[in-house]
Amino acid sequence: MTYESKTIKLAMNDGKIFDSILKLYEECPDDEEMVLIELLILGDTISFKHENFFLALQSLRQHLEDKHIQIMCNGAALNVYPSQMQLSMGTGHLAYKIKFGEPARLKDIVDIFEFDNDLRFVKIEEQFSYYIRWLKSLEG
């Protein structure tokens, strides 16, 4: 089964940052309708499957948050969120960098597994709250 391998940074709540390997499978070995992500962390493998990579990443993030670990990739940034179209088409690898009062544009598309140093990485709840506030900012 083929996969794409990404090196990602993880931040412990004591401030230590270390690299880890993330494997991305566009087809889960036991269910080709699903994607699979596997994180190799401290000798363990943690895996999550979902309909798209963004949702699988959120499951992984929740697991890590429970252990006080912050994943540092674009998909965990405060102002990065996928559109419904990005989630329904393809594998959910892409999302928009969003700014209050401005609609998302093509030039704002990022790969959720890449690392942009000037982004702030946050918990799922804070990211979702920012996304909702951004949506409301477009109404006015």
C-alpha positions, 0 to 999 in steps of 0.5 A, a space after each residue: 500500500 502506497 503512502 506519502 511520508 511527512 516530517 512534522 513537528 510536535 510541541 510538548 507542553 513543557 516547551 520541547 519540540 521534536 520531529 515525528 513522521 506522519 504517513 498519509 494513505 489516500 486509501 485505507 488498507 481495509 477500506 478504500 473509501 477512507 483515508 488513513 493517517 499514521 503518526 510514529 511517535 516515541 516508538 508508537 504508531 497512532 492511526 486514524 481513518 476518516 472520509 478525508 485527511 482534515 477529519 483524520 487530522 482532527 481525530 489525531 489532534 484530539 488524541 494528542 491534545 488529551 496528552 498535552 501535545 500540540 501538532 505543528 502543521 498548517 491544519 492545526 493553525 488558528 486561521 486555517 480551515 477547509 471549505 466544504 468543497 475542499 472537504 467533499 472533493 479529493 482527500 481533504 489535503 487542502 485548506 484556506 488561510 482565512 482573514 476576518 472580513 475577507 473571502 477565501 481566495 485561491 492564493 490562500 490555499 495551503 496543504 494542511 500537512 505543511 508547516 508555515 512558521 508564521 502561523 499560530 498552532 492551537 487546539 481544535 476548539 479555538 480553531 473552530 471558534 475562529 472559523 465561525 467568527 470568520 464566517 460571521 465576519 463575511 456576513 456584514 
